Amino acid sequence: MLRIYERLGRQVEALGVRGSAQFTAASTLLSYVIGVSVQNATAIQFARRELAPSTNRVGFLEAAAARWRELDAREYPFTRSVAAHLPGHDDRGELLAGIDLILAGIAGSR
């Protein structure tokens, strides 16, 4: 993990971030990357444990989207509204979009 942190920190430094903001920026990026990794690993473990062995990624996401659409409309209005986007989303694209958002915030705070 320190190697990842070091690489992220060097990139943050190259962006011109200085002082204690470097720690915050690199830590935020690391936390995001680790969090997405854990979320994806958890989903894979759930799928292996709960679904038929023949279930592929799309099948898993379609099943999850169906569960999202069945949630209580008052308690989960947002989740229900984006359920249709779940099966076709690109995990890598979503990860990179999140990194872009964080980097835009870093750039905006300089």
C-alpha positions as CSV (number, residue, x, y, z in Angstrom):
1,M,0.0,0.0,0.0
2,L,2.9,2.3,0.7
3,R,4.1,1.9,-2.9
4,I,0.7,3.0,-4.2
5,Y,0.6,5.9,-1.8
6,E,4.1,6.9,-2.9
7,R,3.1,6.9,-6.6
8,L,-0.1,8.8,-5.9
9,G,1.8,11.3,-3.8
10,R,4.4,11.9,-6.6
11,Q,1.5,12.6,-9.0
12,V,-0.1,15.0,-6.5
13,E,3.2,16.8,-6.1
14,A,3.6,17.0,-9.9
15,L,0.2,18.8,-10.0
16,G,1.7,21.6,-7.9
17,V,0.0,20.7,-4.7
18,R,2.1,21.9,-1.7
19,G,2.4,21.5,2.0
20,S,-0.2,19.6,4.0
21,A,-2.6,19.6,1.0
22,Q,-0.3,16.9,-0.5
23,F,-1.1,14.6,2.4
24,T,-4.8,15.2,2.1
25,A,-4.9,14.9,-1.7
26,A,-2.9,11.7,-1.8
27,S,-4.8,10.2,1.1
28,T,-8.1,11.0,-0.5
29,L,-7.0,9.4,-3.8
30,L,-5.7,6.3,-2.0
31,S,-8.9,6.0,0.1
32,Y,-11.1,6.2,-3.0
33,V,-9.1,3.6,-4.9
34,I,-9.0,1.2,-2.0
35,G,-12.7,1.8,-1.3
36,V,-13.7,1.0,-4.9
37,S,-11.5,-2.1,-4.9
38,V,-13.1,-3.4,-1.7
39,Q,-16.6,-2.6,-3.0
40,N,-15.8,-4.6,-6.2
41,A,-14.3,-7.5,-4.4
42,T,-17.3,-7.7,-2.0
43,A,-19.6,-7.8,-5.0
44,I,-17.6,-10.6,-6.5
45,Q,-17.7,-12.6,-3.3
46,F,-21.4,-12.0,-2.9
47,A,-22.0,-13.2,-6.5
48,R,-20.0,-16.4,-5.9
49,R,-21.7,-17.1,-2.7
50,E,-25.3,-16.2,-3.5
51,L,-25.8,-16.7,-7.3
52,A,-25.6,-19.7,-9.6
53,P,-22.0,-20.4,-10.8
54,S,-23.1,-19.6,-14.4
55,T,-24.1,-16.1,-13.5
56,N,-21.9,-13.6,-15.3
57,R,-21.3,-9.9,-14.5
58,V,-24.2,-8.7,-16.5
59,G,-26.6,-11.2,-14.9
60,F,-25.4,-10.2,-11.5
61,L,-25.8,-6.5,-12.2
62,E,-29.3,-7.1,-13.8
63,A,-30.3,-8.9,-10.6
64,A,-29.0,-6.1,-8.4
65,A,-30.8,-3.5,-10.6
66,A,-34.0,-5.4,-10.2
67,R,-33.6,-5.4,-6.4
68,W,-32.9,-1.6,-6.5
69,R,-36.1,-1.0,-8.5
70,E,-38.1,-2.9,-5.8
71,L,-36.9,-0.7,-3.0
72,D,-39.2,1.6,-1.1
73,A,-39.8,4.7,-3.3
74,R,-39.8,7.1,-0.4
75,E,-36.7,5.8,1.3
76,Y,-34.6,5.2,-1.9
77,P,-35.8,7.6,-4.6
78,F,-32.3,8.2,-6.0
79,T,-31.2,4.5,-6.0
80,R,-34.4,3.5,-7.8
81,S,-34.0,6.3,-10.4
82,V,-30.5,5.1,-11.4
83,A,-31.2,1.4,-11.3
84,A,-31.5,1.2,-15.1
85,H,-27.9,2.4,-15.4
86,L,-26.4,-0.3,-13.2
87,P,-26.2,-3.3,-15.6
88,G,-24.4,-1.5,-18.4
89,H,-22.0,0.6,-16.4
90,D,-18.3,0.3,-16.9
91,D,-16.4,-0.3,-13.7
92,R,-13.1,1.0,-15.0
93,G,-14.9,4.1,-16.4
94,E,-16.6,4.8,-13.1
95,L,-13.3,4.4,-11.2
96,L,-11.6,6.8,-13.6
97,A,-14.5,9.3,-13.5
98,G,-14.2,9.4,-9.7
99,I,-10.5,10.0,-9.9
100,D,-11.2,12.8,-12.4
101,L,-13.6,14.4,-9.9
102,I,-11.1,14.2,-7.1
103,L,-8.3,15.7,-9.4
104,A,-10.6,18.5,-10.4
105,G,-11.2,19.3,-6.8
106,I,-7.5,19.2,-6.1
107,A,-6.8,21.5,-9.1
108,G,-9.6,23.9,-8.0
109,S,-8.2,24.2,-4.5
110,R,-4.7,25.2,-5.6
